[in-house]
């Protein structure tokens, strides 16, 4: 069984771990621009490497924005199909099937 000193040591270790996690220069801990700047500065990258990093981040941001837009468009489309199914009192699957049939007729 733990005595009081062991318990105190365990609590102190946990507190220190929490403090280190909060004040770490690790990128996974960065939550704002200042923290990210501090982390990137600690990498001591040359201008060339920083430009590559910038280009990479811009590509990732554009990709993420595109994914979010796609998701929003899909949700909007699903909502429209649901509204049509309610309007005509038919199931969602029936509306989709009608749409597929119409598409096949036009091809």
C-alpha positions as CSV (number, residue, x, y, z in Angstrom):
1,X,0.0,0.0,0.0
2,X,1.2,3.5,-0.8
3,X,2.4,5.7,2.1
4,X,1.9,9.4,2.2
5,X,5.4,10.1,0.7
6,X,4.8,7.8,-2.3
7,X,1.4,9.5,-2.9
8,X,3.0,13.0,-2.7
9,X,5.7,11.9,-5.2
10,X,3.1,10.5,-7.5
11,X,1.0,13.7,-7.4
12,X,4.1,15.8,-7.9
13,X,5.1,13.7,-10.9
14,X,1.7,14.1,-12.5
15,X,1.7,17.8,-11.9
16,X,5.1,18.1,-13.5
17,X,4.0,16.0,-16.5
18,X,0.9,18.3,-16.9
19,X,3.0,21.4,-16.7
20,X,5.5,20.0,-19.2
21,X,2.6,19.1,-21.6
22,X,1.2,22.7,-21.3
23,X,4.5,24.4,-21.8
24,X,6.0,22.0,-24.4
25,X,7.3,23.4,-27.7
26,X,5.8,20.3,-29.4
27,X,3.7,21.1,-32.4
28,X,0.9,18.8,-31.3
29,X,0.5,21.1,-28.2
30,X,0.4,24.3,-30.3
31,X,-3.1,25.9,-30.2
32,X,-2.4,29.4,-31.4
33,X,-0.1,31.4,-33.8
34,X,2.4,32.3,-31.1
35,X,2.9,28.7,-30.0
36,X,3.2,27.5,-33.6
37,X,5.7,30.3,-34.4
38,X,7.7,29.3,-31.3
39,X,7.8,25.6,-32.5
40,X,8.7,26.5,-36.1
41,X,11.4,28.9,-34.9
42,X,12.8,26.0,-32.8
43,X,13.3,24.0,-36.0
44,X,15.8,26.6,-37.2
45,X,14.8,26.1,-40.8
46,X,16.5,27.9,-43.7
47,X,14.4,30.2,-45.9
48,X,14.2,27.5,-48.5
49,X,12.8,24.9,-46.1
50,X,10.4,27.5,-44.7
51,X,9.1,28.2,-48.2
52,X,8.6,24.5,-48.8
53,X,6.8,24.3,-45.5
54,X,4.6,27.3,-46.5
55,X,3.8,25.8,-49.9
56,X,2.9,22.5,-48.2
57,X,0.7,24.1,-45.6
58,X,-1.1,26.1,-48.3
59,X,-1.8,22.9,-50.2
60,X,-3.1,21.2,-47.1
61,X,-5.3,24.2,-46.2
62,X,-6.7,24.2,-49.8
63,X,-7.4,20.5,-49.6
64,X,-9.1,20.8,-46.3
65,X,-11.3,23.6,-47.5
66,X,-12.3,21.6,-50.5
67,X,-13.2,18.6,-48.3
68,X,-15.3,20.8,-46.1
69,X,-17.1,22.4,-49.1
70,X,-17.8,18.9,-50.5
71,X,-19.2,17.7,-47.2
72,X,-21.4,20.8,-47.0
73,X,-22.6,20.3,-50.5
74,X,-23.4,16.6,-49.8
75,X,-25.3,17.6,-46.7
76,X,-27.3,20.2,-48.6
77,X,-28.1,17.7,-51.3
78,X,-29.3,15.1,-48.8
79,X,-31.5,17.7,-47.1
80,X,-33.1,18.6,-50.5
81,X,-33.8,14.9,-51.2
82,X,-35.3,14.5,-47.7
83,X,-37.5,17.6,-48.3
84,X,-38.6,16.1,-51.7
85,X,-39.4,12.8,-50.0
86,X,-41.6,14.6,-47.4
87,X,-43.2,16.8,-50.0
88,X,-44.3,13.8,-52.1
89,X,-44.8,11.5,-49.1
90,X,-42.3,8.8,-50.5
91,X,-39.2,7.3,-48.9
92,X,-35.8,8.7,-49.3
93,X,-34.7,5.6,-51.2
94,X,-37.6,5.9,-53.6
95,X,-36.6,9.5,-54.4
96,X,-33.0,8.4,-55.1
97,X,-34.3,5.6,-57.3
98,X,-36.5,8.0,-59.3
99,X,-33.4,10.2,-59.8
100,X,-31.3,7.3,-61.0
101,X,-34.1,6.2,-63.4
102,X,-34.3,9.8,-64.8
103,X,-30.6,9.9,-65.2
104,X,-30.6,6.6,-67.0
105,X,-33.4,7.8,-69.4
106,X,-31.4,10.9,-70.4
107,X,-28.3,8.8,-71.2
